[in-house]
Amino acid sequence: MPYDPGDVVEVIRGPRDNAAAGTYRAFAATLKGLKMTFGRMVEGPTTISYPEEKTPVYPRFRGRHKLHRFEDTGLEKCVGCSLCAAACPADCIRVVAAENTPENRVSAGERYAAVYEINLSRCIFCGYCEIACPFDAITMGHDYEMADYNRSDLIFTKEMLLAEPLERTPLRHADE
Amino acid sequence: MTLLAEIGYFEPWWMQILKSIAIFFVVFNLVPIALIADRKVLGRFQHRYGPNRVGPFGALQPIADIGKLLFKEQFRPRTSNGWLFAIAPVISMVTAAATIAIIPFSDTVDIFGTKTGLYGVDPSIGILYAFAFGGIAFYGLMLGGWASGSKYSFLGSMRAAAQLISYEVAQGLSLLGVVMMVGSLSLVDIVNWQQTHFWMVGPQLVGFLIFMVAGFAETNRAPFDLAEADAELVGGYNTEYGGGRFAAFFAAEYLNVVVVSGLLATLFWGGWDIPFWDQPHWIEPIVVIVKMLAFVFFFIWVRATLPRLRYDQLMSFGWKILLPLATLNALVTAILVVVLD
């Protein structure tokens, strides 16, 4: 049903300013505005000047991946099962497995990852690899500063993922 | 040779050259300060730092800005009008710089035995000299916009021209009160009068406010920056300019801000005078510069606060409010000067 306001529409308006009151109000409003902006200046900047200061990340922040070793034996946790590669929706993980031999023992299981590459230019940081991994061999770290000049430099090899990463990102504590 | 105006006091020729270089050096160095202050202070008003990459706290940013502009290629649109296009920024720059000459930094002082007035020149027509160059300055904007052969530049320069003409009337009238009270047009006389009596901002508060508001319009600063309303006109009269020519327009705008601040400080805030203190002469130029910088800060403060006016608001404000108010102010002052004298 269309809106029918009837014959007479009464709009209630406040009294209009005369010239003097209008000038006074405009003047007062200008002064009020000046006071407001000055107050903002006194408060100081709220900018976090990024490369020097960084916002701390939460513990569950999903940054660059890390591969892990057993602390006691130094063997790699990854057994080359390729479950992470299967779970990866962006298809950015490549795993080639090889057999452990008594002379060359790399991981704790029967097999180990001879090649383990993550193409970070494809990775969407969803964390499914971390969930899929049955041995907690791969986890998401906190590093998010991964810009590089070449795409090929963004393919991280096993050695790079195993290496202790530079602590470039401050971590936020639980109560922050 | 006929003199165009009487000069209050003049020095030997070599001192005139020396002092003009010194004054130009000092005031011209206020321009990059105004430039960096504009960006830094505006940043603080908006809860951010402003430029802080070049030099300590971004202090070298103006050098980086100007350097970048000067090393750019000079180009002009095919539709532009040859030498007019090239001369427009020169006019803007020269007229802005010429007005510096009459801002007095102190009275005549002894410099190594030579009596020297710490001002470029003290003509008896005083403030009219500033208005004359203000009138020519508008050719800079107008020719710049017109010779570009671009509709945005043209619209911008048309707005600038209309705005300058409307506000120059009110600005001139607002000063009549000061001139009548002092009885002289010379800026040195006006400051000397303020030193012996009181600052003009008291009795001429209305004149001061009108002069300041008109000064905002004259320098094309917010909230009257319609000539370069980026949202509607791309960049106004300087749309087609780049490189050194744009730098000249840019510097002229800030130089105008500095000059208007100097005029405000001189005409209404006592120039080199510090009240209730018989100050030594060496401190007087510093006092003037501090007062100028205070007004530059106020210009930035207003820019951070007020939104741009609509064009019809600008026109009706200039003609319907400022002009009658300025006329009334001159009239009342005239009556009071006659009655109280």
Chai-1 contact restraints between the chains, C-beta under 6 A:
chainA,res_idxA,chainB,res_idxB,connection_type,confidence,min_distance_angstrom,max_distance_angstrom,comment,restraint_id
A,G33,B,T305,contact,1.0,0.0,6.0,A-B,restraint_1
A,L34,B,T305,contact,1.0,0.0,6.0,A-B,restraint_2
A,T37,B,F45,contact,1.0,0.0,6.0,A-B,restraint_3
A,T37,B,A304,contact,1.0,0.0,6.0,A-B,restraint_4
A,T37,B,T305,contact,1.0,0.0,6.0,A-B,restraint_5
A,R40,B,F45,contact,1.0,0.0,6.0,A-B,restraint_6
A,M41,B,R44,contact,1.0,0.0,6.0,A-B,restraint_7
A,M41,B,F45,contact,1.0,0.0,6.0,A-B,restraint_8
A,P45,B,H47,contact,1.0,0.0,6.0,A-B,restraint_9
A,P45,B,R48,contact,1.0,0.0,6.0,A-B,restraint_10
A,P45,B,Y49,contact,1.0,0.0,6.0,A-B,restraint_11
A,T46,B,H47,contact,1.0,0.0,6.0,A-B,restraint_12
A,T47,B,R48,contact,1.0,0.0,6.0,A-B,restraint_13
A,T47,B,Y49,contact,1.0,0.0,6.0,A-B,restraint_14
